[in-house]
């Protein structure tokens, strides 16, 4: 016999959903350098530095295009250093966000910005044979041969 007012059904579950705290699967300290993410960040820092140096070494025929390339190189370099320091100094364990998703979004955004910078730098490089001044009697091209080679290296 059932007690008065009782039922054979268990009580309904709590309507509040439980979401476990995000796990950091990326290691902290120097072990981050042994992962794919650490390798990507290190390469972004290395190649960002190279692009920064190469773009700043050329004469700027199109300031708007190469200004964006320089902005992307400097900003992505700085953010890569900060992102790497978060893992090197174990701040990732103290900040409660989903670091796997943050890592994915960081590398995706960096790829998009670097790809856009590549397209602009390649467009600037492709205009090297155009004359610098259309009113001039001398045939001075937009980029000298040395600057053209440096611009190709920065594009790559």
ChimeraX attribute file (.defattr): number of C-alpha atoms within 10 A of each C-alpha:
attribute: neighborCount
match mode: 1-to-1
recipient: residues
	/A:1	3
	/A:2	7
	/A:3	7
	/A:4	6
	/A:5	5
	/A:6	7
	/A:7	9
	/A:8	7
	/A:9	6
	/A:10	6
	/A:11	7
	/A:12	6
	/A:13	7
	/A:14	7
	/A:15	6
	/A:16	6
	/A:17	7
	/A:18	7
	/A:19	6
	/A:20	6
	/A:21	9
	/A:22	12
	/A:23	12
	/A:24	14
	/A:25	9
	/A:26	18
	/A:27	17
	/A:28	19
	/A:29	15
	/A:30	13
	/A:31	12
	/A:32	18
	/A:33	18
	/A:34	10
	/A:35	12
	/A:36	11
	/A:37	17
	/A:38	20
	/A:39	13
	/A:40	14
	/A:41	24
	/A:42	17
	/A:43	13
	/A:44	22
	/A:45	21
	/A:46	13
	/A:47	16
	/A:48	23
	/A:49	16
	/A:50	15
	/A:51	25
	/A:52	19
	/A:53	15
	/A:54	19
	/A:55	22
	/A:56	15
	/A:57	13
	/A:58	18
	/A:59	15
	/A:60	16
	/A:61	15
	/A:62	12
	/A:63	12
	/A:64	11
	/A:65	16
	/A:66	21
	/A:67	17
	/A:68	16
	/A:69	26
	/A:70	22
	/A:71	14
	/A:72	22
	/A:73	25
	/A:74	17
	/A:75	15
	/A:76	22
	/A:77	23
	/A:78	15
	/A:79	16
	/A:80	22
	/A:81	15
	/A:82	12
	/A:83	18
	/A:84	22
	/A:85	15
	/A:86	17
	/A:87	21
	/A:88	18
	/A:89	12
	/A:90	16
	/A:91	14
	/A:92	19
	/A:93	16
	/A:94	8
	/A:95	10
	/A:96	12
	/A:97	14
	/A:98	14
	/A:99	19
	/A:100	15
	/A:101	10
	/A:102	12
	/A:103	15
	/A:104	12
	/A:105	12
	/A:106	17
	/A:107	16
	/A:108	12
	/A:109	13
	/A:110	21
	/A:111	14
	/A:112	11
	/A:113	19
	/A:114	19
	/A:115	15
	/A:116	15
	/A:117	23
	/A:118	18
	/A:119	15
	/A:120	19
	/A:121	25
	/A:122	17
	/A:123	14
	/A:124	22
	/A:125	22
	/A:126	14
	/A:127	15
	/A:128	18
	/A:129	15
	/A:130	13
	/A:131	15
	/A:132	15
	/A:133	12
	/A:134	10
	/A:135	7
	/A:136	9
	/A:137	7
	/A:138	10
	/A:139	12
	/A:140	14
	/A:141	14
	/A:142	21
	/A:143	24
	/A:144	14
	/A:145	12
	/A:146	10
	/A:147	19
	/A:148	20
	/A:149	15
	/A:150	21
	/A:151	24
	/A:152	16
	/A:153	16
	/A:154	25
	/A:155	22
	/A:156	11
